[in-house]
Amino acid sequence: MDWEFLYKRLSGANKYSTALSRIWLSVVFVFRLLVYLVAAKDVWNEEQKDFVCNTLQPGCPNVCYDHFFPVSHVRLWALQLILVTCPSLLVGMHVIYREEREQKHRMKRGPNAPPLYSNPSKKRGGLWWTYLVSLIFKVAMDSAFLYVFHRLYKNYDMPRVVHCSIDPCPHTVDCYISRPTEKKVFTCFMVGTAVVCILLNLCEVTYLVGKRCRESLGPRPRKSRHRCHLPDTCPPYVVSQEGHPQDGNSVLKKAESALMDESGYP
């Protein structure tokens, strides 16, 4: 798989995300993807050939290897990374859909028509739900794979020797795993980074839901009015000493001075 292509697509979609999501993407590509490509794949390279049993019975090593390692670690991690990162693309696709819909609306109603969205990339309405569902899906996928690893390899352990008595093995044989300590270290590291990603996603879900609740339950901001209201004590006009009303400029000046007297600042 072309991981560079996936990184470019996710980086483009990540501009519609929050700061927590950008941290999540950095953790995924620096501490999970790079470690997987640079180190983990080499550690599990040719792992079946390095699985040695103290028997010459044909087929016994293959059966024992399949029993203790039903799915390879690197293949599970590859599938996990694909399923965890792809939901972020849904957010970018939803934004593109909004932009195209806005463009069709303007072509149909004219350039001066009122817009459908004030900001197509702003997380409101359906886009907010798409973003929230993508976060929940990431948490579900990472949690599911952690559970699968725990069930397949108890406590994420990598023993040095396993005992196998499955047919066609003539008796209980000892099978030896190559580089078990190194494999255990990488397994614990990948599990730890997955837990960090789950916590980041949960924090972002809490932030989004809490922000929406504050906006829904809190007082709505009132629109400011920039009109100058004269105080009740100010008459509609001021009569001059000759008995004629003064001109409009003098009335405005006196009204402004009355406002300054009441408020104390202009």
C-alpha positions in Angstrom: 0.0 0.0 0.0 1.2 3.6 -0.8 1.3 5.1 2.7 2.6 8.4 1.3 -0.6 8.8 -0.7 -2.7 8.1 2.4 -0.6 10.6 4.4 -1.2 13.4 1.8 -4.9 12.8 1.7 -5.2 12.8 5.5 -3.1 15.9 5.7 -5.5 17.7 3.4 -8.5 16.5 5.3 -6.9 17.4 8.6 -7.2 21.1 8.0 -10.9 20.8 8.9 -10.0 19.2 12.2 -9.3 20.6 15.7 -6.0 20.8 17.5 -6.5 17.5 19.2 -7.1 15.8 15.9 -3.9 17.2 14.5 -2.0 15.8 17.5 -3.7 12.5 16.9 -2.5 12.5 13.3 1.0 13.2 14.3 1.0 10.3 16.8 -0.4 8.0 14.2 2.2 8.8 11.5 5.2 9.3 13.6 4.9 6.8 16.4 2.8 4.1 14.7 3.2 4.2 10.9 6.9 5.0 10.8 7.7 2.5 13.5 5.7 -0.1 11.6 7.4 0.6 8.3 11.0 1.1 9.6 11.3 -1.4 12.4 8.4 -3.7 13.1 8.2 -5.2 9.6 11.9 -6.2 9.7 11.5 -7.8 13.1 8.7 -10.0 11.9 10.3 -10.7 8.5 10.4 -14.4 7.7 9.0 -15.2 11.1 7.6 -18.6 10.0 11.0 -19.8 8.8 12.5 -18.7 12.1 9.9 -20.7 14.1 11.9 -23.9 14.9 10.6 -27.1 16.6 12.6 -30.0 17.9 11.1 -32.6 15.6 11.5 -33.9 12.1 7.9 -34.8 11.6 6.7 -33.1 8.4 4.0 -30.5 8.9 4.4 -30.3 12.7 6.1 -26.9 12.7 3.6 -25.4 10.3 0.6 -26.6 12.4 2.2 -25.4 15.6 3.0 -22.0 14.1 -0.6 -21.6 12.8 -1.9 -22.5 16.3 0.2 -20.0 18.2 0.2 -17.3 15.5 -3.1 -17.5 13.6 -2.7 -13.9 12.3 0.6 -12.1 11.9 1.2 -9.0 14.0 2.3 -6.9 11.1 -0.8 -7.7 9.0 -3.1 -6.9 11.9 -1.3 -3.6 12.4 -1.6 -2.8 8.7 -5.3 -3.5 8.8 -5.7 -1.5 12.0 -3.9 1.6 10.6 -6.1 1.5 7.5 -9.4 1.3 9.3 -8.3 3.9 11.9 -7.1 6.5 9.4 -9.7 6.2 6.7 -12.7 7.8 8.7 -10.8 11.1 8.6 -11.3 11.1 4.9 -15.0 11.1 5.3 -14.8 14.6 6.9 -12.9 16.0 3.9 -15.4 14.3 1.5 -18.3 15.9 3.3 -16.7 19.3 3.0 -16.1 18.8 -0.7 -19.8 17.8 -1.1 -20.8 21.0 0.7 -18.6 23.1 -1.5 -20.0 21.5 -4.7 -23.5 21.9 -3.5 -22.9 25.6 -2.7 -21.4 26.1 -6.2 -24.4 24.5 -7.9 -26.7 26.6 -5.8 -25.0 29.8 -6.9 -25.0 28.7 -10.6 -28.7 28.1 -10.4 -29.8 31.1 -8.3 -27.2 33.6 -9.3 -24.0 34.9 -7.6 -26.1 37.3 -5.4 -28.2 34.5 -4.0 -28.0 33.9 -0.2 -25.5 31.1 0.5 -26.5 27.7 1.8 -23.6 27.6 4.2 -21.9 30.5 5.9 -18.7 28.4 5.9 -18.8 25.0 4.3 -15.9 23.7 6.4 -17.4 24.8 9.7 -18.5 21.9 11.8 -22.2 22.6 11.9 -25.3 20.4 11.1 -24.5 17.2 9.2 -20.7 17.9 9.1 -20.6 18.0 12.9 -22.3 14.6 13.1 -19.9 13.2 10.4 -17.0 14.4 12.4 -18.3 13.0 15.7 -19.1 9.6 14.1 -15.6 9.4 12.6 -14.1 9.9 16.1 -16.3 7.2 17.6 -15.4 4.9 14.8 -11.7 5.4 15.4 -12.1 4.7 19.1 -14.1 1.5 18.3 -11.6 0.2 15.8 -8.6 0.8 18.0 -10.4 -0.8 21.0 -11.5 -3.8 18.9 -8.0 -4.5 17.7 -6.5 -4.2 21.2 -9.1 -6.8 22.3 -8.2 -9.0 19.3 -4.5 -8.8 20.2 -5.3 -9.6 23.8 -7.3 -12.7 22.8 -4.9 -14.0 20.3 -1.7 -13.3 22.3 -2.6 -13.3 26.0 -1.4 -10.2 27.8 0.4 -9.2 24.6 3.1 -11.6 25.6 5.7 -13.2 23.4 7.1 -16.4 25.0 10.5 -17.8 24.2 9.4 -21.4 24.0 5.9 -22.8 23.3 4.8 -26.4 23.8 2.8 -28.0 21.0 1.1 -31.4 20.9 -1.2 -31.0 17.9 -1.5 -33.6 15.2 0.6 -34.5 13.2 3.2 -33.9 16.0 4.1 -37.4 17.4 4.4 -36.0 21.0 4.7 -32.7 22.8 7.4 -30.8 21.1 9.2 -27.5 22.0 9.1 -24.7 19.5 11.3 -21.7 19.7 10.4 -18.1 18.6 13.1 -15.9 17.2 13.8 -12.6 18.9 10.9 -12.8 21.4 12.1 -9.9 23.6 12.4 -7.5 20.7 8.9 -8.5 19.4 7.4 -8.0 22.8 8.9 -4.5 23.1 7.4 -3.5 19.7 4.1 -5.1 20.6 3.9 -3.1 23.9 4.9 0.1 22.1 2.2 -0.3 19.4 -0.4 -1.1 22.1 0.7 2.0 24.1 0.4 4.3 21.1 -3.0 2.9 20.3 -4.1 3.7 23.9 -2.8 7.2 23.5 -4.8 7.6 20.3 -8.0 6.4 22.0 -7.5 8.9 24.8 -7.0 11.7 22.3 -10.2 10.8 20.4 -12.2 10.5 23.6 -11.0 14.0 24.7 -12.0 15.4 21.4 -15.4 13.8 21.6 -15.9 15.3 25.1 -14.7 18.7 23.8 -17.1 18.7 20.8 -20.1 17.5 22.8 -19.4 19.9 25.7 -19.0 22.8 23.3 -22.3 22.0 21.6 -24.1 21.7 25.0 -22.8 25.1 26.1 -23.9 26.6 22.9 -27.4 25.0 23.2 -28.0 25.7 26.9 -26.1 28.9 27.4 -27.5 32.4 26.7 -27.4 33.4 23.0 -25.3 36.5 22.2 -27.4 39.5 21.4 -26.7 41.4 18.2 -25.1 44.8 19.0 -27.0 47.8 17.6 -24.8 50.7 16.6 -27.6 53.3 16.8 -27.3 56.3 19.0 -30.3 56.7 21.3 -30.9 60.0 22.9 -31.6 60.0 26.6 -35.1 60.7 27.8 -34.0 63.9 29.5 -32.8 65.4 26.1 -35.5 67.4 24.4 -36.2 66.9 20.7 -34.7 70.3 20.0 -33.2 73.2 21.8 -34.6 76.6 21.5 -32.2 79.5 21.1 -32.4 82.8 23.0 -34.2 84.4 20.0 -36.9 81.8 20.3 -36.1 79.8 17.1 -34.9 76.2 17.1 -31.2 75.8 16.5 -29.9 74.0 13.4 -29.3 70.3 13.2 -25.6 70.4 13.9 -26.0 72.2 17.2 -28.7 69.8 18.2 -26.4 66.8 17.5 -23.6 68.5 19.4 -25.7 69.1 22.5 -27.1 65.5 22.3 -23.5 64.2 22.1 -22.5 66.3 25.1 -25.5 65.0 27.0 -24.5 61.4 26.3 -21.0 62.1 27.4 -22.3 63.6 30.7 -24.3 60.4 31.4 -21.8 57.8 30.4 -18.6 59.5 31.3 -16.8 58.5 28.1 -17.5 59.0 24.4 
